Amino acid sequence: MNAYAVEIQASTGYEFKSQTFTIVVDAPKGYDQAERRGIRRAIERAAEWNAEHPEAITPRLTDTSAYRVVSIRTHVDDVAVAPATPVVAGQHGATLVVAVDLNALLDALGQQTKR
């Protein structure tokens, strides 16, 4: 799995904003590389936005200290997941059952299934 969804939080220069945004990056060497590439892509996007909006009063920051990674998740496209069916809460709480088509998941991950 080489694709990662990197959730990033931008800074205003004084504090980090409450909103985050997600960038999907290709990182064959894992999470550390995904973090670096996610921040690098966020800086590139900020520079592109600044170039497109030269009249902006507050340009977006374009240095590494202006962004931090909140989370990194493996990114899988086109995985069909059945909607969860709620179960009435019992004495020990509720149970959540999630059904996933394993063959579709493995195909999306690029692995061969043994038959």
PyMOL CGO cylinders between C-alpha atoms (Angstrom):
from pymol import cmd
from pymol.cgo import CYLINDER

trace = [
    CYLINDER, 0.00, 0.00, 0.00, 1.61, 3.23, -1.15, 0.3, 1, 1, 1, 1, 1, 1,
    CYLINDER, 1.61, 3.23, -1.15, -1.22, 5.79, -0.97, 0.3, 1, 1, 1, 1, 1, 1,
    CYLINDER, -1.22, 5.79, -0.97, -1.81, 7.63, 2.28, 0.3, 1, 1, 1, 1, 1, 1,
    CYLINDER, -1.81, 7.63, 2.28, -4.42, 10.21, 3.29, 0.3, 1, 1, 1, 1, 1, 1,
    CYLINDER, -4.42, 10.21, 3.29, -2.56, 12.84, 5.32, 0.3, 1, 1, 1, 1, 1, 1,
    CYLINDER, -2.56, 12.84, 5.32, -4.74, 15.12, 7.44, 0.3, 1, 1, 1, 1, 1, 1,
    CYLINDER, -4.74, 15.12, 7.44, -3.00, 18.48, 7.89, 0.3, 1, 1, 1, 1, 1, 1,
    CYLINDER, -3.00, 18.48, 7.89, -3.65, 21.47, 10.09, 0.3, 1, 1, 1, 1, 1, 1,
    CYLINDER, -3.65, 21.47, 10.09, -2.48, 24.91, 8.95, 0.3, 1, 1, 1, 1, 1, 1,
    CYLINDER, -2.48, 24.91, 8.95, -1.22, 27.75, 11.12, 0.3, 1, 1, 1, 1, 1, 1,
    CYLINDER, -1.22, 27.75, 11.12, -2.24, 31.39, 11.03, 0.3, 1, 1, 1, 1, 1, 1,
    CYLINDER, -2.24, 31.39, 11.03, 1.26, 32.34, 12.09, 0.3, 1, 1, 1, 1, 1, 1,
    CYLINDER, 1.26, 32.34, 12.09, 0.27, 32.57, 15.75, 0.3, 1, 1, 1, 1, 1, 1,
    CYLINDER, 0.27, 32.57, 15.75, -1.84, 29.48, 16.33, 0.3, 1, 1, 1, 1, 1, 1,
    CYLINDER, -1.84, 29.48, 16.33, -3.12, 26.46, 14.44, 0.3, 1, 1, 1, 1, 1, 1,
    CYLINDER, -3.12, 26.46, 14.44, -6.56, 26.71, 12.82, 0.3, 1, 1, 1, 1, 1, 1,
    CYLINDER, -6.56, 26.71, 12.82, -9.35, 24.45, 14.00, 0.3, 1, 1, 1, 1, 1, 1,
    CYLINDER, -9.35, 24.45, 14.00, -10.04, 23.18, 10.46, 0.3, 1, 1, 1, 1, 1, 1,
    CYLINDER, -10.04, 23.18, 10.46, -7.96, 20.49, 8.81, 0.3, 1, 1, 1, 1, 1, 1,
    CYLINDER, -7.96, 20.49, 8.81, -7.65, 19.34, 5.22, 0.3, 1, 1, 1, 1, 1, 1,
    CYLINDER, -7.65, 19.34, 5.22, -6.63, 16.04, 3.68, 0.3, 1, 1, 1, 1, 1, 1,
    CYLINDER, -6.63, 16.04, 3.68, -4.03, 15.44, 1.00, 0.3, 1, 1, 1, 1, 1, 1,
    CYLINDER, -4.03, 15.44, 1.00, -3.52, 12.04, -0.63, 0.3, 1, 1, 1, 1, 1, 1,
    CYLINDER, -3.52, 12.04, -0.63, 0.14, 11.28, -1.32, 0.3, 1, 1, 1, 1, 1, 1,
    CYLINDER, 0.14, 11.28, -1.32, 2.10, 8.36, -2.71, 0.3, 1, 1, 1, 1, 1, 1,
    CYLINDER, 2.10, 8.36, -2.71, 4.73, 7.19, -0.21, 0.3, 1, 1, 1, 1, 1, 1,
    CYLINDER, 4.73, 7.19, -0.21, 6.28, 3.77, -0.86, 0.3, 1, 1, 1, 1, 1, 1,
    CYLINDER, 6.28, 3.77, -0.86, 8.52, 4.08, 2.21, 0.3, 1, 1, 1, 1, 1, 1,
    CYLINDER, 8.52, 4.08, 2.21, 5.65, 4.44, 4.70, 0.3, 1, 1, 1, 1, 1, 1,
    CYLINDER, 5.65, 4.44, 4.70, 4.25, 6.90, 7.21, 0.3, 1, 1, 1, 1, 1, 1,
    CYLINDER, 4.25, 6.90, 7.21, 7.34, 9.10, 7.69, 0.3, 1, 1, 1, 1, 1, 1,
    CYLINDER, 7.34, 9.10, 7.69, 7.62, 9.70, 3.97, 0.3, 1, 1, 1, 1, 1, 1,
    CYLINDER, 7.62, 9.70, 3.97, 3.85, 10.33, 3.78, 0.3, 1, 1, 1, 1, 1, 1,
    CYLINDER, 3.85, 10.33, 3.78, 4.16, 12.97, 6.51, 0.3, 1, 1, 1, 1, 1, 1,
    CYLINDER, 4.16, 12.97, 6.51, 7.00, 14.78, 4.71, 0.3, 1, 1, 1, 1, 1, 1,
    CYLINDER, 7.00, 14.78, 4.71, 5.24, 14.62, 1.34, 0.3, 1, 1, 1, 1, 1, 1,
    CYLINDER, 5.24, 14.62, 1.34, 1.94, 15.78, 2.83, 0.3, 1, 1, 1, 1, 1, 1,
    CYLINDER, 1.94, 15.78, 2.83, 3.53, 18.88, 4.34, 0.3, 1, 1, 1, 1, 1, 1,
    CYLINDER, 3.53, 18.88, 4.34, 5.49, 19.54, 1.14, 0.3, 1, 1, 1, 1, 1, 1,
    CYLINDER, 5.49, 19.54, 1.14, 2.26, 19.31, -0.90, 0.3, 1, 1, 1, 1, 1, 1,
    CYLINDER, 2.26, 19.31, -0.90, 0.46, 21.64, 1.54, 0.3, 1, 1, 1, 1, 1, 1,
    CYLINDER, 0.46, 21.64, 1.54, 3.22, 24.22, 1.04, 0.3, 1, 1, 1, 1, 1, 1,
    CYLINDER, 3.22, 24.22, 1.04, 2.96, 23.82, -2.74, 0.3, 1, 1, 1, 1, 1, 1,
    CYLINDER, 2.96, 23.82, -2.74, -0.81, 24.35, -2.57, 0.3, 1, 1, 1, 1, 1, 1,
    CYLINDER, -0.81, 24.35, -2.57, -0.33, 27.48, -0.43, 0.3, 1, 1, 1, 1, 1, 1,
    CYLINDER, -0.33, 27.48, -0.43, 2.19, 28.89, -2.92, 0.3, 1, 1, 1, 1, 1, 1,
    CYLINDER, 2.19, 28.89, -2.92, -0.20, 28.16, -5.81, 0.3, 1, 1, 1, 1, 1, 1,
    CYLINDER, -0.20, 28.16, -5.81, -3.04, 29.88, -3.96, 0.3, 1, 1, 1, 1, 1, 1,
    CYLINDER, -3.04, 29.88, -3.96, -0.84, 32.91, -3.24, 0.3, 1, 1, 1, 1, 1, 1,
    CYLINDER, -0.84, 32.91, -3.24, 0.10, 33.15, -6.94, 0.3, 1, 1, 1, 1, 1, 1,
    CYLINDER, 0.10, 33.15, -6.94, -3.57, 32.97, -7.97, 0.3, 1, 1, 1, 1, 1, 1,
    CYLINDER, -3.57, 32.97, -7.97, -4.63, 35.57, -5.36, 0.3, 1, 1, 1, 1, 1, 1,
    CYLINDER, -4.63, 35.57, -5.36, -1.93, 38.27, -5.31, 0.3, 1, 1, 1, 1, 1, 1,
    CYLINDER, -1.93, 38.27, -5.31, -4.44, 40.80, -3.97, 0.3, 1, 1, 1, 1, 1, 1,
    CYLINDER, -4.44, 40.80, -3.97, -5.16, 38.76, -0.82, 0.3, 1, 1, 1, 1, 1, 1,
    CYLINDER, -5.16, 38.76, -0.82, -4.64, 40.67, 2.42, 0.3, 1, 1, 1, 1, 1, 1,
    CYLINDER, -4.64, 40.67, 2.42, -3.32, 37.62, 4.25, 0.3, 1, 1, 1, 1, 1, 1,
    CYLINDER, -3.32, 37.62, 4.25, -1.37, 35.24, 2.01, 0.3, 1, 1, 1, 1, 1, 1,
    CYLINDER, -1.37, 35.24, 2.01, -1.06, 31.62, 3.05, 0.3, 1, 1, 1, 1, 1, 1,
    CYLINDER, -1.06, 31.62, 3.05, 2.13, 30.65, 4.84, 0.3, 1, 1, 1, 1, 1, 1,
    CYLINDER, 2.13, 30.65, 4.84, 4.68, 28.65, 2.87, 0.3, 1, 1, 1, 1, 1, 1,
    CYLINDER, 4.68, 28.65, 2.87, 7.13, 27.28, 5.42, 0.3, 1, 1, 1, 1, 1, 1,
    CYLINDER, 7.13, 27.28, 5.42, 7.21, 23.89, 7.13, 0.3, 1, 1, 1, 1, 1, 1,
    CYLINDER, 7.21, 23.89, 7.13, 6.52, 25.27, 10.60, 0.3, 1, 1, 1, 1, 1, 1,
    CYLINDER, 6.52, 25.27, 10.60, 3.14, 26.57, 9.37, 0.3, 1, 1, 1, 1, 1, 1,
    CYLINDER, 3.14, 26.57, 9.37, 1.73, 23.04, 8.94, 0.3, 1, 1, 1, 1, 1, 1,
    CYLINDER, 1.73, 23.04, 8.94, 1.45, 19.98, 11.12, 0.3, 1, 1, 1, 1, 1, 1,
    CYLINDER, 1.45, 19.98, 11.12, 0.16, 16.48, 10.48, 0.3, 1, 1, 1, 1, 1, 1,
    CYLINDER, 0.16, 16.48, 10.48, -2.85, 15.45, 12.55, 0.3, 1, 1, 1, 1, 1, 1,
    CYLINDER, -2.85, 15.45, 12.55, -3.24, 11.91, 11.21, 0.3, 1, 1, 1, 1, 1, 1,
    CYLINDER, -3.24, 11.91, 11.21, -2.07, 9.57, 8.49, 0.3, 1, 1, 1, 1, 1, 1,
    CYLINDER, -2.07, 9.57, 8.49, -4.28, 6.80, 7.14, 0.3, 1, 1, 1, 1, 1, 1,
    CYLINDER, -4.28, 6.80, 7.14, -3.82, 4.31, 4.37, 0.3, 1, 1, 1, 1, 1, 1,
    CYLINDER, -3.82, 4.31, 4.37, -5.95, 5.39, 1.43, 0.3, 1, 1, 1, 1, 1, 1,
    CYLINDER, -5.95, 5.39, 1.43, -8.06, 2.83, -0.42, 0.3, 1, 1, 1, 1, 1, 1,
    CYLINDER, -8.06, 2.83, -0.42, -10.20, 3.87, -3.40, 0.3, 1, 1, 1, 1, 1, 1,
    CYLINDER, -10.20, 3.87, -3.40, -13.38, 2.15, -4.44, 0.3, 1, 1, 1, 1, 1, 1,
    CYLINDER, -13.38, 2.15, -4.44, -13.84, -0.15, -1.46, 0.3, 1, 1, 1, 1, 1, 1,
    CYLINDER, -13.84, -0.15, -1.46, -17.47, -1.05, -1.08, 0.3, 1, 1, 1, 1, 1, 1,
    CYLINDER, -17.47, -1.05, -1.08, -18.59, -1.22, 2.53, 0.3, 1, 1, 1, 1, 1, 1,
    CYLINDER, -18.59, -1.22, 2.53, -22.09, -2.31, 3.47, 0.3, 1, 1, 1, 1, 1, 1,
    CYLINDER, -22.09, -2.31, 3.47, -23.94, 0.17, 5.67, 0.3, 1, 1, 1, 1, 1, 1,
    CYLINDER, -23.94, 0.17, 5.67, -23.86, -0.73, 9.35, 0.3, 1, 1, 1, 1, 1, 1,
    CYLINDER, -23.86, -0.73, 9.35, -27.08, -2.02, 10.86, 0.3, 1, 1, 1, 1, 1, 1,
    CYLINDER, -27.08, -2.02, 10.86, -27.79, -0.65, 14.32, 0.3, 1, 1, 1, 1, 1, 1,
    CYLINDER, -27.79, -0.65, 14.32, -28.36, -3.21, 17.06, 0.3, 1, 1, 1, 1, 1, 1,
    CYLINDER, -28.36, -3.21, 17.06, -30.44, -2.46, 20.13, 0.3, 1, 1, 1, 1, 1, 1,
    CYLINDER, -30.44, -2.46, 20.13, -28.20, -1.73, 23.10, 0.3, 1, 1, 1, 1, 1, 1,
    CYLINDER, -28.20, -1.73, 23.10, -28.14, -4.50, 25.62, 0.3, 1, 1, 1, 1, 1, 1,
    CYLINDER, -28.14, -4.50, 25.62, -26.90, -4.74, 29.17, 0.3, 1, 1, 1, 1, 1, 1,
    CYLINDER, -26.90, -4.74, 29.17, -23.27, -4.26, 28.09, 0.3, 1, 1, 1, 1, 1, 1,
    CYLINDER, -23.27, -4.26, 28.09, -23.81, -1.57, 25.42, 0.3, 1, 1, 1, 1, 1, 1,
    CYLINDER, -23.81, -1.57, 25.42, -24.36, -1.67, 21.69, 0.3, 1, 1, 1, 1, 1, 1,
    CYLINDER, -24.36, -1.67, 21.69, -22.73, -3.90, 19.12, 0.3, 1, 1, 1, 1, 1, 1,
    CYLINDER, -22.73, -3.90, 19.12, -21.68, -2.55, 15.75, 0.3, 1, 1, 1, 1, 1, 1,
    CYLINDER, -21.68, -2.55, 15.75, -21.31, -5.00, 12.90, 0.3, 1, 1, 1, 1, 1, 1,
    CYLINDER, -21.31, -5.00, 12.90, -19.51, -3.87, 9.74, 0.3, 1, 1, 1, 1, 1, 1,
    CYLINDER, -19.51, -3.87, 9.74, -19.57, -6.06, 6.64, 0.3, 1, 1, 1, 1, 1, 1,
    CYLINDER, -19.57, -6.06, 6.64, -16.73, -5.71, 4.14, 0.3, 1, 1, 1, 1, 1, 1,
    CYLINDER, -16.73, -5.71, 4.14, -16.30, -7.59, 0.88, 0.3, 1, 1, 1, 1, 1, 1,
    CYLINDER, -16.30, -7.59, 0.88, -12.85, -9.08, 1.58, 0.3, 1, 1, 1, 1, 1, 1,
    CYLINDER, -12.85, -9.08, 1.58, -12.10, -9.86, -2.07, 0.3, 1, 1, 1, 1, 1, 1,
    CYLINDER, -12.10, -9.86, -2.07, -12.86, -6.26, -3.10, 0.3, 1, 1, 1, 1, 1, 1,
    CYLINDER, -12.86, -6.26, -3.10, -10.70, -4.96, -0.26, 0.3, 1, 1, 1, 1, 1, 1,
    CYLINDER, -10.70, -4.96, -0.26, -7.77, -7.19, -1.19, 0.3, 1, 1, 1, 1, 1, 1,
    CYLINDER, -7.77, -7.19, -1.19, -8.14, -6.26, -4.87, 0.3, 1, 1, 1, 1, 1, 1,
    CYLINDER, -8.14, -6.26, -4.87, -8.15, -2.58, -3.92, 0.3, 1, 1, 1, 1, 1, 1,
    CYLINDER, -8.15, -2.58, -3.92, -5.00, -3.13, -1.91, 0.3, 1, 1, 1, 1, 1, 1,
    CYLINDER, -5.00, -3.13, -1.91, -3.40, -4.75, -4.94, 0.3, 1, 1, 1, 1, 1, 1,
    CYLINDER, -3.40, -4.75, -4.94, -2.93, -8.15, -3.36, 0.3, 1, 1, 1, 1, 1, 1,
    CYLINDER, -2.93, -8.15, -3.36, -3.75, -11.48, -4.96, 0.3, 1, 1, 1, 1, 1, 1,
    CYLINDER, -3.75, -11.48, -4.96, -6.34, -13.61, -3.22, 0.3, 1, 1, 1, 1, 1, 1,
    CYLINDER, -6.34, -13.61, -3.22, -5.72, -17.32, -2.84, 0.3, 1, 1, 1, 1, 1, 1,
    CYLINDER, -5.72, -17.32, -2.84, -8.56, -19.43, -4.10, 0.3, 1, 1, 1, 1, 1, 1,
]
cmd.load_cgo(trace, "trace")
